[in-house]
Amino acid sequence: MSKYNILIIDDEKIVCDMMKLSLEQEEGYEVESFLNGAAALERLKEKKFDMVVTDFKMKGIDGLEVLRTVKQLYPKTAVIMITAFANLDVAIEALREDVHDFFPKPIKIKDLKESIRRALP
Amino acid sequence: MTTPDNASSIIKTLGDSTTKWLRNRFAKKRPLGEIYRYFKKVLESNNHALELITDMGQKLDGSYIFDINYIKRIYPELADTLRTSIDLFNRLTRDNYAIEPAFAHIDSLISEMIYGEGTAGDDSILFLDDVQWFRAREVGGKSFHLSELKNNLRLNIPDTFVLTTRAYDEFLQYNGLKEIMLPAQGDEARQPNAEAVQDAIMAGSFPPHLEEQLDNILQTMQSRHGSKATLAVRSSAEEEDDLFSFAGQFETILNVPIVKQDVIRACKKVYASLFDANALAYQARLDYAFGSLRMAIGCVLQIDPVASGVIYTANPVNGNVDEILINATWGLGTSVVDGTIEVDNYVVERGKSLRIRESKVGSKEYMNVLDSAQPGRIREIPTPDDKKNLPCLSPALVLELAAKASDIEKYFRTPQDIEWALDAAGSIFLLQSRPLKIVSPQVKADLPRYARDADSAHRPFLFKKPGIVVQKGIAAGNVYVLHRIDELNDFPKGAILVAHSDSPHFIRIMPFVAAIITDTGSVTSHMASVCREFGIPTIVNTGDATKILQHGGEITLKADESGEITIVNGLDNSILKSKQQHIRKMEELYEYRRQKYILRHIAPLNLVNPLADEFTPAKCRTLHDILRFIHEKSVQELIAISQNGLFGKPSLLRLDLDVPAGIHVLDIGGGLPAKIKPPLTADDIASLPFKALLKGMTWKGAWNTQAVALNVKDFMGSVGRFSVLASGASGFAENNIAVISKEYINLHMSLGYHFNLVDSYCSEKAANNHIYFRFVGGATDIVKRSRRIKLIDKILVEFGFNINIKGDLLIARLSHVAQEEIIETLTMVGRLIAYARQMDAVLRDESDVELYAGRFLEGNFEFVE
């Protein structure tokens, strides 16, 4: 059986690296990461992912735009949104766009893993 | 002789202190209520700061994903809380303690790490004696550890000066080297040419001011040690010997004459070694961008040793911390860390006293010595026949080395890898101490099951010698027999390296080597350290693996922590598939480490014993130390103010108890009878909640006086440092304050390394009543401290408390209950305070939490032997 693949987008390298390390080694997923929304959207046009984890606030294309694009291209792919602060407005907006889950940073790795497990088919 | 100048200085000094004393002595007496309000506010502010520190510690412990924005958000709040604490503390103590400069210094170090602002060190060269605790990064890990051994443990370290990372920056700047380290524009992915960088370093010159400073230092060294003395010029990169060892990655040049041009040339070689292919591979593995690691250099007076070697204060393979391993050889220790000859091995067992359990004398065919004819060189010579099989160390020296190593381990609170040398006069010198990577015991269960059941039909290989497991693990792949180092260039990914002797050069292939097997070698070599860091299964000292194993042949290998080795012919595909990737650790991410280092200036607690000489603002290394200092001195201030008979009768009274709780009582209304005949005892207390609490604390058997051995394991990773060594125990005489009224108690109680806070109101109206209980800290590691928190949690839950836990901080609340229930519960809390004192050291595993919680609830307070 092939592994689930996950796309991570965050403009902080440490966030991408820590998430990749946890999800690849401890959960056995295949993970690709990008430091900006534009490059990630290019990749999304080429490849379908089972899950997308994206930062909300990024220069250029932000997390909401990533979310909308994912839902347009692959309606069944779940998206998790992360932000630096617990921001209610962002959360409501993201929920309207059918976000699967919403995490303020710092993110408890255990909670993120559980959320991903719940979302995967 | 007293000159006019120093006389005026003395008068001024006397004047300052006298004025201060008079101001304090005859200052307008402040109402006790006002003083207490300040005191309470100081403690509230401190508690808030401690909660923020606990939160940071939890978020940065590897279980959360974070970025620098989290620290940028939370640190200003923490710093502001500290400022509030300091401001209130200064008001309380009338500026009696110079705590602000200590805070400003630590804050500046932290700000520099977070924002790149602050006052970085401005010394290019320092003698080891002048290296203070906050210069760790400037002098590099290796030199910093030596400075700690010398300045704090007073151990015998050869005279040393350090060229700091600032000197390195100046050298790069002066020679325009920073530019050539940048990637080519438009081709950022391509690494700059490392060899060109090395050539430019070797062709570079020291800036004139640095050269002049070095000249002066060398003259001092010559005047101290004579013109024939030489130096060992050793790398000391920023993170070297810290979370990762960088063992054998950089140059060490021995026997360098104390002549400016020779020393400069040696230093440039060390700088250039940052850009060796092996060292770059290691840095890349640790997430360093090309050229971003900075180098300091330790210039250590060269010892001409009779014998040298390495000490491991734990067995790195099976994780046994009760064993100390010592290797020794004649002459210089280079052959020990190169793993090229068979050296002497000693195993010392720790128990009530140290005992030599094993002595194995090696053949020591060769030895390395300083070349007296050619300064700057060392020579390998055949060991004289009469010395070959002679042990290098007498039993007394083995035990002396083991004792010193034990002290060093206690100081650093983690197993150590120590280099030592013995000179002709019989003096032992310590040359290096760094953390030793040991196998974590729980890894055993993680071995894949299919690997344990490896196909027994495969033919096992037998070697001349049994072999030594350096790093356990399972691997399968094609054998690659190495004859020359340059053949590493052709090493195929996923193969098993088989070589005659081990070498730090092997780091180049570590990202893709499946395992390493060598004919010679020891567990204490540089390569062995690196293999453990990166979890590469490694077996050394097989005697003849290069002859037995066929180049290109397929094998499967299994090495376990008990030292058992199985190498069989043929491949097991399932093993090959599972073992090819290395498990990367969070610590290998540069940014992760950087943010963890920030925490080092915040969370550890070094200032524990208020009676120790080093309990001063100047000895505060962390924000936690500042808080500890403020807390203790606030309590002392309250005691001093209220006991000062000049302005009236003492209002703070020491409570005489059967248990050493060190409590002083401040009555704010009806907590004590109007007239008391000293000494104040528990029977005199009229405060309902305090009486109940004391009843519990002095409950028969609850304040257990059974000796609980805090062994080295307990202190590893712990928070305290100096005072542990000074006292050998945590039972300091404390000053604790209980503020009471008829219906109220507020008790802040520090017991050794942990803190209790009880705040309770106990009136006839249940709606007004509450108990607030807070417990934090401990001497042992976080696992054990957390276990104690679980125990307290289990007990308090039984009594209906609402509980919050963060790491080793527990906050429990109970409110709106009747007076009788408050009294009964406070009695239980008193018993728990007494019972939990040493519980972190007593609880050996999770099942003990259940056991001891159950015993407590049954009223049985004894520890199981």
Contacts between the chains, C-beta under 8 A, distances in Angstrom:
chain1	res1	chain2	res2	distance
A	12	B	67	4.0
A	12	B	68	7.5
A	12	B	69	7.5
A	13	B	591	6.6
A	14	B	66	7.6
A	14	B	67	5.3
A	14	B	68	7.5
A	14	B	589	6.5
A	14	B	591	3.9
A	14	B	592	6.3
A	14	B	595	7.7
A	15	B	65	5.7
A	15	B	66	7.7
A	15	B	67	5.3
A	17	B	287	7.7
A	17	B	589	5.0
A	17	B	591	7.3
A	17	B	592	7.7
A	18	B	65	4.6
A	18	B	66	7.8
A	18	B	586	6.6
A	18	B	589	6.7
A	18	B	592	6.7
A	19	B	65	5.7
A	21	B	584	5.6
A	21	B	586	6.6
A	21	B	589	7.2
A	22	B	65	7.4
A	25	B	583	5.8
A	25	B	584	6.5
A	84	B	67	8.0
A	84	B	69	5.2
A	84	B	70	7.8
A	84	B	73	7.7
A	105	B	65	7.0
A	105	B	66	6.2
A	105	B	67	6.6
A	105	B	69	7.1
A	105	B	70	6.0
A	106	B	59	4.7
A	106	B	64	4.1
A	106	B	65	6.2
A	106	B	66	3.8
A	106	B	70	5.1
A	107	B	64	6.3
A	107	B	65	4.5
A	107	B	66	7.8
A	108	B	63	6.5
A	108	B	64	5.6
A	109	B	63	5.7
A	109	B	64	6.5
A	109	B	65	6.0
A	110	B	63	6.8
A	112	B	65	7.1
